[in-house]
Amino acid sequence: MALKDVLKIMIVDDMSVSRGLMTQSLEEIGVKNIDFQTSGAEALNRLAVNPAHLVISDYNMPGMSGLDLLETLRANKMTAKIGFILITGSPSQEMLDRGMKLGLNNLIKKPFTTASLKASIEAVVGRL
């Protein structure tokens, strides 16, 4: 069985269009187990009861940014090892520096392609 058949990915993004584009790309790659949440707080609640292997989170969300979500995940022993990819339209050096300090696994710049999303995921979890 291929990794893409068992890999559980959670998409966290407050914009339905972005969630849809990521879901479509993941389905094109062959990932079947996809969950999504619209905020960092919802993601934390969901991951506490249904852990994922990988979180792909938007940076800019109301209430809790993607990096705030990462920081909270890394601080909890139950979620500290979850892979984390940040997605943003305008990455800054400050954002990247903070992400690396927090244990960010990868970053995707919007707009992304299915190929760039796949490469980013494979850099974290291995060949799909």
N, C-alpha and C positions, 0 to 999 in steps of 0.2 A: 504494500500500500504506500502510495506517495505521500510526502509531507503535506502537500496541498489538500489531501483528502481528510487529514486529521487536524490541521492547523486551525486554531480558533482565534479570529481577529475581531477586535472591537474598534469601530470607528466612532470617534467623538467629535462632533461638529454641530454647531447651532444652525447652520444653513442647510436646508433640505437639498438644494441643488448640489452642493459639495458632497454631501453624504451619498447622493444618487450617483454622482460621477465616480466616486471611490468604489462604491458597491459594484457598479458596472465593470470597472476595470478589474476588480478582484474576481468577479465571475468569469471574465474573459481569461484570466490567468488560470482559473480552475479551482479557486478557493471556494469551498462550499459552506463553511461554518463561519458566518458573518453576523455580528450583532452590532447595533449602533445605539448611541445615546446622544442626546442633544445638549448636554452640559457636563462639566467636570464632576459636579456633585452626583448627578445620576449615574455617571460611569463608576464612581467610587462605590456607590450603593450596589450596583449590579456586579462589579468585580468581587465584592466581598462574599457574594453567594454563588457566583458563577464565573470563576476565574478564566481569563483568556491567556493565550500564549503571547499575544502581541496587541498593543494598543497603537492605533494611528490617530493622533489628535491634532486638530486645528490649534494654532497658537492663539488667535484672537477670538475669544468667546466671552460673553458677559459673565460676571461673577467670579469665574476661576479661569485663568489662562491655561493654555496647554502646559506651560512650564510649571505652573502652580499644581496642576494635576500630577505631573511627573514627580514633583517634590513630595506630594502627599503619598503617592504610590511607593516611592523609595523609602519613606519613613515607616511604612507598615511592613512587618516581617512577612505577612501573608501575601503581599503584592509586590514586594521589593524586587523580585526576579523577573517580573513581566517585561518583555521587550517593549520598547517605546520609540515610536517614530513621530516626530513633530512635522506638521505640514503648515507652510505659511507662504504668503505671497511676497513678503518683504523681509527676508532674514537679515538680521544685523549681527555684527560681530559680538555685541553685548549679549544678544539672545543666544548665540551659539556658545559663547563662553559660559553663560549660566547653565545652559543645557548640558554641556560637557561636565561641569562640576556636579550636576545632579544625576548623572548617569544616563544621559540621552544616548540612544543607540544609533539613530540616524535622523536625517532631516531631508524633507522633500520640498522643493520650491514649486509653488503654483505659477502657472498652470503646469500640470504634470501629464505625462503620457503613461499608458499601460506598461510600456517597456521600462520607463524610469521607476514606476511604482514597484514593479516586479524586482528590478535590480536592487532597490532600496530594501525591500523585504528580505531578499536572499542574502544581503550583506549582514542581516541580523540573525535570521533563523537557519540559513543554509539553502541549498538548491531545492526549488520547488519542482 
